[in-house]
Amino acid sequence: MFELDIRSRTPIYEQLVEKFVELIVTGVLKADEQLPSVRTLATQVTINPNTIQKAYRELEVKGYIYSVKGKGSYVKASEFIQDDSKKVEALAKLDKAIKEALYLGVSPEELLLHIKKQIN
C-alpha cells in the first residue's frame, strides 16, 4: 500500500497518518471504504499494531475516518469539513509551500498553472 521511512525523524504513526490523508484527499481511498484491519496492516508493513492503532485514532480525531465497533475503520465522506482550524492549518501549509517554491525559482505563472491543474 505504501512505504514508511524507518530512518526518518518523523514518528512512524505520523508517517502513517500523512500517507492515509494523502490517499484520502487524492481519492485513492473512497468515502465509506474500509481501511485494512490493524493486524493486517501491521503484518503488511511489519510494524507494531499499537502504532497502527495510534495512527487510526489520530485520523479519527482529525475527521478523516470513522470506526464502527466490531467492524473496522472506514473513510469518512468529505462534507467540506466546517472545522475552521483545519482550514487555517491547510492554508498555512499552502503558504509555506508557495514561499518555498518561489524561493527555489518557480515563477508565479508556473505556480498558478500548477494550482489550476490541481483544481481541475
C-alpha distances in whole Angstrom, upper triangle without the diagonal:
4,7,10,14,16,19,19,21,19,18,15,15,16,13,11,13,13,9,10,13,12,10,13,16,14,14,11,11,15,18,18,15,14,11,10,13,14,14,12,9,12,12,8,9,12,14,17,16,19,16,14,17,18,15,15,19,19,17,20,22,21,21,18,17,20,20,22,24,23,21,18,16,16,16,19,21,22,26,26,26,30,29,31,30,26,28,30,27,25,28,29,25,26,30,28,26,29,31,29,29,33,33,31,34,32,34,35,35,31,30,31,30,27,27,28,26,23,25,26
4,7,10,13,16,15,18,16,15,12,13,14,10,9,12,11,7,9,12,11,10,13,15,14,15,12,13,17,19,20,17,16,13,12,15,15,16,14,10,12,13,10,8,12,13,16,16,18,15,13,17,17,14,15,19,18,17,20,22,21,21,18,18,21,22,24,26,25,23,20,18,18,17,20,22,23,26,26,26,29,28,30,28,25,26,28,25,23,26,26,23,24,27,26,23,26,29,26,26,30,30,28,31,29,32,32,33,29,28,30,29,25,25,27,25,22,25,26
4,7,9,12,12,15,14,14,11,12,13,9,9,12,12,9,11,14,13,13,16,18,17,18,16,16,20,23,23,21,20,16,15,17,16,17,15,12,12,13,10,8,11,12,15,16,18,15,14,17,18,15,17,20,19,18,21,23,22,23,20,20,23,24,27,28,28,26,22,20,21,20,23,25,25,29,29,28,31,30,31,29,26,28,29,25,24,27,27,23,24,27,25,23,26,28,25,26,29,29,27,30,29,32,33,33,30,28,31,30,26,27,29,26,24,27,28
4,6,9,9,12,10,10,7,10,10,7,8,11,10,9,12,14,14,14,17,19,19,20,18,18,22,24,25,22,21,17,16,18,16,17,16,12,12,13,11,8,10,10,13,15,16,12,12,16,15,13,16,18,17,17,20,22,21,22,20,20,23,24,27,28,28,26,22,21,21,21,23,26,26,29,29,28,31,29,30,28,25,27,28,24,23,26,25,22,24,26,24,22,26,27,25,25,29,29,27,30,29,32,33,34,31,29,31,31,27,28,30,28,25,28,30
4,5,5,9,9,9,8,11,11,8,10,13,12,11,15,17,16,17,20,21,21,23,21,22,25,27,28,26,25,21,20,21,19,20,19,16,15,16,14,11,12,12,15,17,18,14,15,18,17,15,18,21,19,19,23,24,23,25,23,23,26,27,30,31,31,30,26,24,25,24,27,29,29,32,31,30,33,30,31,29,26,28,28,24,24,26,25,22,24,26,23,22,25,26,23,24,28,27,25,28,28,32,33,34,31,29,32,31,28,28,31,29,27,30,31
4,6,8,9,8,7,11,12,10,11,15,14,14,17,19,19,20,23,24,24,26,24,24,28,29,30,27,26,22,21,21,19,19,19,16,14,16,15,11,11,10,13,16,16,13,14,18,17,15,19,21,19,20,24,24,24,26,24,25,27,27,30,31,31,30,26,25,26,26,28,31,31,34,33,32,34,32,33,30,28,30,30,26,26,29,27,24,27,29,26,25,28,29,26,27,31,30,28,31,31,35,36,37,34,32,35,35,31,32,35,33,30,33,35
4,7,9,10,10,13,13,12,14,17,16,16,19,21,21,22,25,26,26,28,26,27,30,32,33,31,29,25,24,25,22,23,23,20,18,19,18,15,15,14,16,19,19,16,18,21,19,18,22,23,22,23,26,27,26,28,27,27,30,30,34,34,34,33,30,28,29,29,31,33,33,36,35,34,36,33,34,31,29,31,30,27,26,29,27,24,26,28,25,24,27,28,24,26,29,28,26,30,30,34,35,37,33,32,35,35,31,32,35,33,31,34,36
4,5,7,8,12,11,9,12,14,13,14,17,18,18,20,23,23,24,26,25,25,28,30,31,29,28,24,24,25,22,23,23,20,19,20,19,15,16,15,17,19,19,15,17,20,18,16,20,21,19,20,24,24,23,26,24,25,28,29,32,33,33,33,29,27,28,27,29,31,30,33,32,31,33,30,30,27,25,27,27,23,23,25,23,20,23,24,21,20,24,24,21,23,26,25,24,27,27,31,32,34,31,29,32,32,28,29,32,31,28,31,33
4,6,9,12,10,10,13,15,14,16,19,19,19,22,24,24,25,28,26,27,30,31,32,30,29,26,25,26,23,24,25,22,20,22,22,18,18,16,17,20,19,15,18,20,17,16,20,21,18,20,23,23,22,25,24,25,28,29,32,33,34,33,29,27,28,27,29,31,31,33,32,30,32,29,29,26,24,26,25,22,22,24,22,19,22,23,20,20,24,24,21,23,26,25,24,28,28,31,32,34,32,29,32,33,30,30,33,32,29,32,35
4,6,8,7,7,10,11,10,12,15,16,16,19,20,21,22,24,23,23,26,27,28,27,26,22,22,23,20,22,23,19,18,21,20,16,17,15,16,18,17,13,15,17,14,13,17,17,15,16,20,19,18,21,20,22,24,25,29,30,31,30,26,24,25,24,25,28,27,29,28,26,28,25,26,23,21,23,22,19,19,22,20,17,20,22,19,19,22,23,20,23,26,25,24,28,27,31,31,33,30,28,31,31,28,27,31,30,27,29,32
4,6,5,6,9,10,11,13,14,16,17,19,20,21,23,25,23,23,26,27,27,26,24,21,20,20,17,19,20,17,15,18,18,14,15,12,13,14,13,9,12,14,11,10,14,15,13,15,18,18,17,20,19,20,22,23,26,27,28,27,24,21,23,22,24,27,27,29,28,26,28,25,26,23,21,24,24,20,21,24,22,19,22,24,22,22,26,26,24,26,29,28,28,31,31,34,34,36,33,31,33,34,30,30,33,32,29,31,33
4,5,5,6,9,10,11,12,14,15,17,18,20,21,23,21,20,23,25,25,23,21,18,17,17,14,16,16,13,12,15,14,11,11,9,10,12,11,7,9,12,10,9,12,14,12,14,17,17,17,20,18,18,21,21,24,25,25,25,21,19,21,20,22,25,25,28,28,26,28,26,27,24,22,25,25,21,22,25,24,21,24,26,24,23,27,28,25,27,30,30,29,32,32,35,35,37,34,31,34,34,30,30,33,31,28,30,33
4,5,5,6,9,10,11,12,14,15,16,18,20,21,20,18,21,22,22,21,19,15,15,15,12,15,16,12,11,15,15,12,13,10,10,10,9,6,7,9,6,5,9,10,9,10,13,14,14,16,15,15,17,18,21,22,22,22,18,16,18,17,19,22,23,25,25,23,25,23,25,22,19,22,23,20,20,23,22,20,23,25,23,23,27,28,26,28,31,31,30,33,32,35,35,37,34,31,33,34,30,29,32,31,27,29,31
4,5,5,6,9,10,10,12,14,15,16,18,20,19,18,21,22,22,21,20,17,17,18,15,18,19,15,15,18,17,14,16,13,14,14,13,9,10,12,9,7,10,11,9,10,13,13,12,15,14,15,18,19,22,24,25,24,20,17,18,17,19,22,21,24,23,21,23,21,22,19,17,19,20,16,16,20,19,16,19,21,20,19,23,24,23,24,27,27,27,30,29,32,32,33,31,28,30,31,27,26,29,28,25,26,29
4,5,5,6,9,10,11,12,14,15,16,18,17,17,20,21,22,21,20,16,16,17,15,18,18,14,14,17,15,12,14,12,14,15,14,11,10,13,11,9,12,14,11,12,15,16,15,17,15,16,19,20,24,25,26,24,21,18,19,18,20,22,22,25,24,22,25,23,24,21,18,21,21,18,17,20,20,17,19,22,20,19,22,24,22,23,26,26,25,28,27,30,30,32,29,27,29,29,25,25,28,26,23,25,28
4,5,5,6,9,10,11,12,14,15,17,15,14,17,18,19,17,16,12,13,14,12,14,14,11,11,14,13,10,13,11,12,12,12,9,8,10,10,6,9,11,10,9,13,14,13,15,13,13,16,17,20,22,22,21,17,14,15,14,17,19,20,23,23,21,24,22,24,22,19,21,22,19,18,22,21,19,21,24,22,21,25,26,25,26,29,29,28,31,30,33,32,34,31,28,30,30,26,26,28,27,23,25,27
4,6,5,6,9,10,10,12,14,15,15,13,16,17,17,16,16,12,14,15,13,17,17,13,14,17,16,14,16,14,15,14,14,11,9,11,9,6,7,9,7,6,10,11,10,12,10,11,14,15,19,21,22,20,17,14,14,13,14,17,17,20,19,18,20,18,20,18,15,18,19,16,15,19,19,16,18,21,20,20,23,25,23,24,28,28,28,30,29,31,31,32,30,27,28,29,25,24,26,25,22,23,26
4,6,5,6,9,10,11,12,14,14,13,16,17,19,18,18,15,16,18,17,19,19,15,16,19,17,15,18,16,18,17,17,14,13,14,13,9,11,13,10,9,13,14,11,13,11,13,17,18,22,24,25,23,20,16,16,14,16,18,17,20,19,18,21,19,20,18,14,16,18,14,13,16,16,13,15,18,17,16,20,21,20,21,24,25,24,27,25,28,27,29,26,23,25,25,22,21,23,22,19,21,23
4,5,5,6,9,10,11,12,11,11,14,16,18,16,16,13,14,16,15,18,17,13,15,17,15,13,16,15,17,17,17,14,12,15,14,10,12,14,13,11,14,16,14,15,12,13,17,18,22,24,24,22,19,16,15,13,16,17,17,21,20,19,23,21,23,21,17,19,21,17,16,19,19,16,18,21,20,18,21,24,22,22,26,26,25,28,26,29,28,29,26,24,26,25,22,21,23,22,18,21,22
4,5,5,6,9,10,11,9,8,11,13,14,12,12,9,11,14,14,16,15,12,14,17,15,14,17,16,17,16,17,14,11,13,13,9,9,12,11,8,11,14,12,12,9,10,13,15,18,20,21,19,15,12,11,10,12,14,14,18,18,17,20,19,21,20,16,18,20,18,16,19,20,17,19,22,22,20,23,26,24,25,28,29,28,30,28,31,30,31,28,26,27,27,23,22,24,22,19,20,22
4,5,5,6,8,10,10,9,12,12,14,14,14,12,15,17,17,20,19,16,18,21,19,17,20,19,20,19,19,16,14,15,14,11,11,13,11,8,11,12,10,10,7,10,13,16,19,22,23,21,17,14,13,10,11,13,12,15,15,14,17,16,18,17,13,14,17,14,12,16,17,14,16,19,19,17,20,23,22,22,26,27,26,28,26,28,27,28,26,23,24,24,21,19,21,20,16,18,20
4,5,5,6,8,8,9,12,14,16,15,16,14,16,19,19,22,20,17,19,21,19,17,21,20,22,21,21,18,16,18,17,14,14,17,14,12,15,16,13,14,11,13,17,19,22,25,26,24,20,17,15,12,14,15,14,17,16,16,19,19,20,19,15,16,18,15,13,16,17,14,15,18,18,16,19,21,20,20,23,25,24,26,23,26,25,26,23,20,21,21,18,17,19,17,14,16,17
4,6,5,6,5,6,9,11,13,12,13,11,13,16,17,20,18,15,18,20,17,16,20,20,21,20,21,19,16,18,18,14,14,17,15,12,15,17,15,14,11,12,15,18,20,23,24,21,18,15,13,10,12,13,13,17,17,17,21,20,22,21,18,19,21,19,16,19,21,18,18,22,22,20,22,25,24,23,27,28,27,29,26,28,28,28,25,23,24,23,20,19,20,18,15,17,18
4,6,5,6,5,7,8,11,10,12,11,14,17,18,21,19,17,19,22,19,19,22,22,23,21,22,19,17,18,18,14,13,16,14,11,13,15,12,11,8,9,13,15,18,21,23,20,17,13,11,7,9,10,9,13,13,14,17,17,19,19,15,16,19,17,15,18,20,18,18,22,22,20,23,26,25,25,28,29,29,30,28,29,28,28,26,24,24,24,20,19,20,18,15,16,17
4,5,8,8,9,10,13,13,15,15,18,20,21,24,23,20,23,25,22,22,25,24,26,24,25,22,20,21,20,17,16,18,16,13,15,16,13,12,9,12,15,18,21,25,26,23,20,17,14,10,11,11,9,12,11,12,16,16,17,17,14,14,17,15,12,15,17,15,15,19,19,17,19,23,22,22,25,27,26,27,25,26,25,25,23,20,20,20,17,15,17,15,12,12,14
4,6,8,9,12,15,14,16,15,18,21,22,25,23,20,23,25,22,21,25,25,27,26,26,24,21,23,22,19,18,21,19,16,18,20,17,16,13,15,18,21,24,27,28,25,22,19,16,12,14,13,12,15,14,16,19,20,21,21,17,17,20,18,15,17,19,17,16,20,20,18,20,23,22,21,24,26,25,26,23,25,24,24,21,19,19,19,15,14,15,13,10,11,12
4,5,6,9,12,11,14,14,16,20,21,24,22,20,23,24,22,22,25,25,27,25,26,24,21,22,23,19,18,21,19,16,18,20,17,16,12,14,17,19,21,25,26,22,20,17,14,10,12,11,11,14,14,16,20,20,22,23,19,19,22,21,18,20,22,20,19,23,24,22,23,27,26,25,28,30,29,30,27,29,27,27,25,23,22,21,18,17,18,16,13,13,14
4,6,10,12,10,12,12,14,17,19,21,19,17,20,21,18,19,22,23,25,23,25,22,19,21,22,18,17,20,19,16,18,21,18,17,13,14,17,19,21,24,25,21,19,16,13,11,13,13,13,17,18,19,23,23,25,25,21,22,24,23,20,22,24,22,21,25,25,23,25,28,27,26,29,31,30,31,28,30,29,29,26,24,25,23,20,20,20,18,15,16,16
4,7,9,7,9,8,11,15,17,19,17,15,18,20,17,18,21,22,23,21,22,20,17,18,19,16,14,17,17,13,15,18,16,14,11,11,13,15,17,20,21,18,15,12,9,7,10,10,12,15,16,17,21,21,24,24,20,21,24,22,20,23,25,22,23,26,27,25,27,30,29,28,32,33,32,34,31,33,32,32,29,27,27,26,23,22,23,21,18,18,19
4,6,5,9,10,13,16,19,21,19,18,21,23,21,21,25,25,26,24,25,23,20,20,21,18,16,19,19,15,15,18,17,14,11,11,13,15,17,20,21,17,15,13,9,7,8,8,10,13,15,16,20,21,23,24,20,21,24,23,21,24,26,24,24,27,28,26,28,31,31,30,33,35,34,36,33,34,33,32,30,28,28,27,24,23,23,21,18,18,18
4,5,9,11,14,17,19,22,20,19,23,24,23,23,26,26,27,24,25,23,20,20,21,18,16,18,18,14,14,17,15,12,10,9,10,13,14,18,19,16,14,11,8,5,5,5,7,10,13,14,17,19,22,22,19,20,24,23,21,23,26,24,24,28,29,28,29,33,32,32,35,37,36,38,35,36,34,34,32,30,29,29,26,24,24,23,20,19,20
4,6,9,13,14,17,20,19,18,21,23,22,23,26,25,25,22,23,23,19,19,20,18,15,17,18,14,13,17,16,13,11,9,9,10,11,15,16,12,11,9,5,5,6,7,10,13,15,16,19,20,24,24,21,23,26,25,23,26,29,27,27,31,32,31,33,36,35,35,38,40,39,41,38,39,38,38,36,33,33,32,30,28,28,27,24,23,24
4,6,10,12,15,17,16,15,19,20,18,20,23,23,23,20,22,21,17,18,19,17,14,17,18,14,14,18,17,15,12,10,10,11,12,15,16,12,10,9,5,5,8,9,12,16,18,18,22,23,26,26,23,24,27,26,24,27,29,27,28,31,32,30,32,36,35,34,38,39,38,40,37,39,38,38,35,33,33,32,29,28,28,26,23,23,24
4,7,9,12,14,12,12,16,17,16,18,20,20,20,17,19,18,15,15,17,15,12,15,16,13,13,17,17,15,12,9,10,9,10,13,13,9,7,6,4,7,10,12,15,18,20,20,24,24,27,27,24,26,29,27,25,29,30,28,29,33,33,32,34,37,36,36,39,41,40,42,39,41,40,40,37,35,35,35,32,30,31,29,26,26,27
4,6,9,11,10,9,12,14,13,14,17,16,17,14,16,15,11,12,14,12,9,13,14,11,12,16,16,14,11,9,10,10,11,14,13,10,7,6,6,7,11,13,16,19,21,20,24,23,26,26,23,25,27,25,24,27,29,26,28,31,31,29,32,35,34,34,37,38,37,39,37,39,39,39,36,34,34,34,31,29,31,29,25,26,27
4,6,8,6,6,9,11,10,11,14,14,14,12,14,14,10,11,14,12,10,14,16,14,15,18,18,18,15,12,13,12,13,14,13,11,8,8,9,11,15,17,20,23,25,24,27,27,30,29,26,28,30,28,27,30,31,29,30,34,33,31,34,37,35,35,39,40,39,41,39,41,41,41,38,36,37,36,33,32,33,31,28,29,30
4,5,5,6,8,10,11,12,13,13,13,10,12,13,9,9,13,12,10,13,15,14,14,18,19,18,16,13,13,11,12,12,11,9,6,8,10,13,16,19,22,25,27,25,29,28,31,30,27,29,32,29,28,32,33,30,32,36,35,34,37,39,38,38,42,42,41,44,42,44,44,44,41,39,40,39,36,35,37,34,31,32,33
4,6,5,6,9,10,11,11,10,9,6,8,9,6,6,10,10,9,11,14,13,14,17,18,18,16,14,14,12,13,13,12,12,9,9,12,15,17,21,23,26,27,26,29,27,30,29,26,29,31,28,28,32,32,29,32,35,34,33,36,38,36,37,41,41,40,43,41,44,43,44,41,39,40,40,36,35,37,35,32,33,35
4,6,5,6,9,10,10,10,9,6,9,11,8,9,13,13,12,15,17,17,18,21,22,22,20,17,17,15,16,15,14,13,11,12,15,18,21,24,27,29,31,30,33,31,34,32,30,33,35,32,31,35,35,33,35,38,37,35,39,41,39,40,43,44,42,45,43,46,46,47,44,42,43,43,39,38,40,38,35,36,37
4,5,5,6,9,10,11,11,9,12,13,10,12,15,14,13,16,18,18,19,22,23,22,20,17,18,16,17,17,15,14,12,13,15,17,20,23,26,29,30,29,33,32,34,33,30,33,35,32,31,35,35,32,34,37,36,35,38,40,38,39,42,43,41,44,42,45,45,45,42,40,41,41,37,37,38,36,33,34,35
4,5,5,6,8,8,10,8,11,10,7,10,13,11,11,15,16,15,17,20,20,20,18,16,17,16,17,18,17,15,12,12,14,15,19,22,24,27,28,27,30,29,32,30,27,30,32,29,28,31,32,29,30,34,32,31,34,36,34,35,39,39,37,40,38,41,41,42,39,37,38,37,34,33,35,33,30,32,33
4,6,5,5,5,6,5,9,8,7,9,12,11,12,15,16,16,18,21,21,22,20,18,19,18,19,19,18,17,14,14,17,18,22,25,27,30,31,29,32,31,33,31,28,31,33,30,29,33,33,30,32,35,33,32,36,37,35,36,40,40,38,41,40,43,43,44,41,38,40,40,36,36,38,35,32,34,36
4,6,5,7,8,8,12,12,10,13,16,15,16,19,20,20,21,24,25,25,23,21,22,20,22,21,20,19,16,17,19,21,24,27,29,32,33,32,36,34,37,35,32,34,36,33,32,36,36,33,35,38,36,35,38,40,37,38,42,42,40,43,41,45,45,45,42,40,42,41,38,38,39,37,34,36,37
4,6,8,11,11,14,13,11,14,17,15,16,19,20,19,21,24,24,25,22,20,22,21,22,23,21,20,17,17,18,19,23,26,27,31,32,31,34,33,35,34,31,33,35,31,30,34,34,31,32,35,34,32,35,37,35,35,39,39,37,40,38,41,42,42,39,37,39,38,34,35,36,34,31,33,34
4,6,9,10,13,11,10,13,15,13,15,18,18,18,20,23,23,24,21,20,22,21,23,24,23,21,18,18,19,20,23,26,27,31,31,30,33,32,34,32,29,31,33,29,28,32,31,28,30,33,31,29,33,35,32,33,36,36,34,37,36,39,40,40,37,35,37,37,33,33,35,33,30,32,33
4,7,9,12,11,10,14,15,15,16,19,20,20,22,24,25,26,24,22,24,23,25,24,23,22,20,19,22,23,26,29,30,34,34,33,36,34,36,34,31,34,35,31,31,34,34,31,33,36,33,32,36,37,35,35,39,39,37,40,39,42,43,44,40,39,41,40,36,36,39,36,34,36,37
4,6,9,7,8,11,12,12,14,16,17,18,20,22,22,24,22,21,22,21,23,23,22,22,19,18,21,22,25,28,29,32,33,31,34,32,34,31,29,32,33,29,29,32,32,29,31,34,32,31,35,36,33,34,38,38,36,39,38,42,42,43,40,38,40,40,36,36,38,36,33,36,37
4,5,5,7,9,10,11,13,15,16,17,19,21,22,23,22,20,21,20,22,21,20,21,18,18,21,22,25,28,29,32,33,31,34,31,34,31,29,32,33,30,30,33,32,30,33,35,33,33,36,37,35,37,40,40,39,42,41,44,44,46,43,40,42,42,38,38,40,39,35,37,39
4,5,5,6,9,10,11,12,14,15,16,18,20,21,20,18,18,16,18,17,17,17,14,14,17,19,22,25,27,30,31,29,32,30,32,30,28,31,32,29,29,33,32,30,32,35,34,33,37,38,36,37,41,41,40,43,42,45,45,46,43,40,42,42,38,38,40,38,35,36,38
4,5,5,6,9,10,10,12,14,15,16,18,20,19,17,18,16,18,17,17,18,15,15,18,20,22,26,27,29,30,28,30,28,30,28,26,29,30,27,28,31,31,29,32,34,32,32,36,37,35,37,40,40,39,43,42,44,44,46,43,40,42,42,39,38,40,38,35,37,39
4,5,5,6,9,10,11,12,14,15,17,19,17,16,17,17,19,19,19,19,16,15,18,19,21,24,25,28,28,26,29,26,28,26,24,27,28,24,25,28,28,25,28,31,29,29,32,34,32,33,37,36,36,39,38,41,41,42,39,37,39,39,35,34,37,35,32,34,36
4,5,5,6,9,10,11,12,14,15,17,15,13,15,14,16,16,17,16,13,12,14,15,18,21,23,25,26,24,27,25,27,25,23,26,27,24,24,28,27,25,28,30,29,28,32,33,32,33,37,37,36,39,37,40,40,41,38,36,37,37,34,33,35,33,30,31,33
4,5,5,6,9,10,10,12,14,15,14,12,13,11,14,14,14,14,11,10,13,15,17,21,22,25,26,23,26,24,26,24,22,26,27,24,24,28,28,26,29,31,30,30,34,35,34,35,38,39,38,41,40,42,42,43,40,37,39,39,36,34,36,35,32,33,35
4,5,5,6,9,10,11,12,14,14,13,14,13,16,16,17,18,14,13,15,16,17,21,22,24,25,22,24,22,24,22,20,23,24,21,22,26,25,23,26,29,28,28,31,32,31,33,36,36,36,39,38,40,40,41,39,36,37,38,34,33,35,34,31,32,34
4,5,5,6,9,10,11,12,11,11,12,13,16,17,18,17,14,11,13,14,15,19,19,22,22,20,22,20,22,20,18,21,22,19,19,23,23,21,23,26,25,25,28,30,28,30,33,33,33,36,34,37,36,38,35,32,34,34,31,29,32,31,27,28,30
4,5,5,6,9,10,11,9,8,9,9,12,13,15,14,10,8,10,11,12,16,17,20,21,18,21,19,22,20,18,21,23,20,20,24,24,22,25,28,27,27,30,32,31,32,35,36,35,38,36,38,38,39,36,33,34,35,31,30,32,31,27,28,30
4,5,5,6,9,10,10,9,9,9,13,13,15,15,12,10,12,13,13,17,18,20,21,18,20,18,21,19,17,20,22,19,20,24,24,22,25,28,27,27,31,32,31,33,36,36,36,39,37,40,39,40,38,35,36,36,33,31,33,33,29,29,32
4,5,5,6,9,9,9,11,12,16,17,19,18,15,12,13,13,13,17,17,19,19,16,18,16,18,16,14,17,19,16,17,20,20,19,22,24,23,24,27,28,28,29,32,33,33,36,34,36,35,37,35,31,33,33,30,28,31,30,26,27,30
4,5,5,6,5,6,8,10,14,16,18,17,13,10,10,9,10,13,13,16,16,14,16,14,17,16,13,16,18,15,15,19,20,18,20,23,23,23,26,28,27,28,31,32,32,35,33,35,34,35,33,30,30,31,28,26,28,27,23,24,26
4,5,5,6,5,6,8,11,13,16,15,12,9,9,9,9,12,13,15,16,13,15,14,17,16,14,17,19,17,17,21,22,21,23,26,26,26,29,31,30,31,34,35,35,38,36,38,36,37,36,32,33,34,30,28,30,29,26,26,28
4,5,8,8,9,11,14,16,19,18,15,13,13,13,12,14,15,16,16,13,14,12,15,13,12,15,17,15,16,20,20,19,22,24,24,25,28,29,29,31,33,34,35,37,35,37,36,37,35,32,33,34,31,28,30,30,26,26,29
4,6,8,10,13,16,18,21,20,17,14,13,12,11,13,12,13,13,10,12,10,12,11,8,12,14,12,12,16,17,16,18,21,21,21,24,26,26,27,30,31,31,34,32,34,32,33,32,28,29,30,27,25,27,27,23,23,26
4,6,7,11,14,17,20,18,15,12,11,9,7,9,9,10,11,8,11,9,13,12,10,13,15,14,14,17,19,18,20,23,23,23,26,28,28,29,32,33,33,35,33,35,33,34,32,29,29,30,27,25,26,26,22,22,24
4,7,11,14,17,19,17,14,10,9,6,5,8,8,11,11,10,13,12,15,15,12,14,17,15,14,18,19,18,19,22,23,22,25,27,27,28,31,32,32,34,32,33,32,33,31,28,28,28,25,23,25,24,20,20,22
4,7,10,13,15,13,10,7,5,4,5,8,10,12,14,12,15,15,18,18,15,17,20,19,18,21,23,21,23,26,26,26,29,31,31,31,34,36,35,37,35,37,35,36,34,31,31,32,29,26,28,27,23,23,25
4,7,10,12,11,9,6,5,6,6,10,12,13,16,14,17,16,20,20,17,20,23,21,21,24,26,25,26,29,30,29,32,34,34,35,38,39,39,41,39,40,39,40,38,35,35,35,32,30,31,30,27,26,28
4,6,9,8,6,4,6,9,9,13,15,17,19,18,20,20,23,23,21,23,26,24,24,28,29,28,30,33,33,32,35,38,37,38,41,42,42,44,42,44,42,43,41,38,38,38,35,33,35,34,30,30,31
4,6,5,5,6,8,11,11,14,18,19,22,20,23,22,26,26,24,27,29,28,28,31,33,31,33,36,36,36,39,41,41,41,44,46,45,47,45,47,45,46,44,41,41,41,38,36,37,36,33,32,34
4,5,7,9,11,15,15,18,21,22,25,23,25,25,29,28,26,29,32,30,30,34,35,34,36,39,39,39,41,44,43,44,47,48,48,50,48,50,48,49,47,44,44,45,41,40,41,39,36,36,37
4,6,9,12,16,17,20,23,25,28,26,29,28,32,31,29,32,35,33,33,36,37,36,38,41,41,40,43,46,45,45,49,50,49,51,49,51,50,51,48,46,46,46,43,41,42,41,37,38,39
4,7,9,13,15,17,21,23,26,24,27,27,31,30,28,31,33,32,31,35,36,34,36,39,39,38,41,44,43,43,47,48,47,49,47,49,48,48,46,43,43,43,40,38,39,38,34,34,35
4,7,10,12,16,19,21,23,22,25,25,28,28,25,28,30,28,28,31,33,31,32,36,36,35,38,40,39,40,43,44,43,46,43,46,44,45,43,40,40,40,37,35,37,35,32,32,33
4,7,9,13,15,18,20,19,22,21,25,24,21,24,27,25,24,28,29,27,29,32,32,31,34,36,36,36,39,41,40,42,40,42,41,41,39,36,37,37,33,32,33,32,28,28,30
4,6,9,12,15,17,17,20,20,23,23,20,22,25,24,23,26,28,26,27,31,31,30,32,35,35,35,38,39,39,41,38,40,39,39,37,34,34,34,31,29,30,29,25,25,26
4,6,9,12,14,14,17,17,21,21,17,19,22,21,19,23,25,23,24,27,28,27,29,32,31,31,35,36,36,37,35,36,35,35,33,30,31,30,27,25,26,25,22,22,23
4,6,9,11,11,14,15,18,18,16,17,20,20,18,21,24,22,23,27,27,27,29,32,32,32,35,36,36,38,35,36,35,35,33,30,30,30,27,25,26,25,22,21,22
4,6,9,10,13,15,18,19,16,17,20,20,18,21,24,23,23,26,28,27,28,31,32,31,34,36,36,37,34,35,33,33,32,29,28,28,26,24,24,23,20,19,20
4,5,7,10,12,15,16,13,13,17,17,15,18,21,20,20,23,25,24,25,28,29,29,31,33,33,34,31,32,30,30,29,26,25,25,23,21,21,21,17,16,17
4,5,8,11,13,16,13,13,17,18,16,18,21,21,21,24,26,25,26,29,30,30,32,35,35,36,33,34,31,31,30,27,26,27,25,22,22,22,19,17,19
4,6,9,11,13,11,10,14,15,13,15,18,18,18,20,22,22,23,26,27,27,29,31,32,33,30,30,28,28,27,24,23,24,22,19,19,20,17,15,17
4,6,8,10,8,9,12,13,12,14,17,17,18,20,22,22,23,26,27,28,30,32,32,34,31,32,29,30,29,26,25,26,24,21,22,23,19,18,20
4,6,9,8,8,11,13,13,14,17,18,18,20,22,23,24,26,28,29,30,32,34,35,32,33,30,31,30,27,26,28,26,22,23,25,21,20,22
4,6,6,7,9,10,11,13,15,16,17,19,21,22,23,25,26,27,29,31,32,34,31,32,30,31,30,27,26,28,26,23,24,26,22,21,24
4,5,5,6,9,10,11,12,14,15,16,18,20,21,22,24,26,27,29,30,32,30,30,27,29,29,25,25,27,25,22,23,25,22,20,24
4,5,5,6,9,10,10,12,14,15,17,18,20,21,23,24,26,27,29,31,29,30,27,29,29,25,25,27,25,22,24,26,22,22,25
4,5,5,6,9,10,11,12,14,15,17,18,20,21,23,24,26,27,29,27,28,26,27,27,23,23,25,23,20,22,23,19,19,22
4,5,5,6,9,10,10,12,14,15,16,18,20,21,22,24,26,27,25,25,23,25,24,20,20,22,20,17,19,21,17,16,20
4,5,5,6,9,10,10,12,14,15,16,18,20,21,22,24,26,24,25,22,24,24,20,20,23,21,18,21,22,19,19,22
4,5,5,6,9,10,11,12,14,16,17,18,20,21,23,25,23,24,22,25,24,20,21,23,21,18,21,22,19,19,23
4,5,5,6,9,10,11,12,14,15,16,18,20,21,23,21,22,20,22,21,17,18,20,17,14,17,18,15,15,19
4,5,5,6,9,10,10,12,14,15,16,18,20,21,19,20,17,19,19,15,16,18,16,13,16,18,15,15,19
4,5,5,6,9,10,11,12,14,15,17,18,20,19,20,18,21,20,16,17,20,18,16,19,20,18,18,22
4,5,5,6,9,10,11,12,14,15,17,19,17,19,17,20,18,15,16,19,16,14,18,18,16,17,20
4,5,5,6,9,10,10,12,14,15,17,15,16,14,16,15,11,13,15,13,11,14,15,13,14,17
4,5,5,6,9,10,11,12,14,16,14,15,13,16,15,12,13,16,14,13,16,18,16,17,20
4,5,5,6,9,10,11,12,14,14,15,14,17,16,13,15,18,16,14,18,19,17,19,22
4,5,5,6,9,10,10,12,11,13,13,15,13,10,13,15,12,12,16,16,14,16,20
4,5,5,6,9,10,11,9,10,9,12,11,8,10,13,11,10,14,15,14,16,19
4,5,5,6,9,10,10,11,10,14,13,11,13,16,14,14,18,19,18,20,23
4,5,5,6,9,9,11,12,15,13,11,15,17,15,15,18,19,18,20,23
4,5,5,6,5,8,9,12,10,8,12,13,11,12,16,16,16,18,21
4,5,5,5,6,7,11,10,8,12,14,13,14,17,18,18,20,22
4,5,7,9,11,14,13,12,15,17,16,17,20,21,21,23,26
4,6,9,12,14,12,12,15,17,15,17,20,20,20,23,25
4,6,9,11,10,10,14,15,14,16,19,19,20,22,24
4,7,8,6,7,10,11,11,13,15,16,16,19,21
4,5,5,6,9,10,11,12,14,16,17,19,20
4,5,5,6,9,10,10,12,14,15,17,19
4,5,5,6,9,10,11,12,14,15,17
4,5,5,6,9,10,11,12,14,16
4,5,5,6,9,10,11,12,14
4,5,5,6,9,10,11,12
4,5,5,6,9,10,11
4,5,5,6,9,10
4,5,5,6,9
4,5,5,6
4,5,5
4,6
4
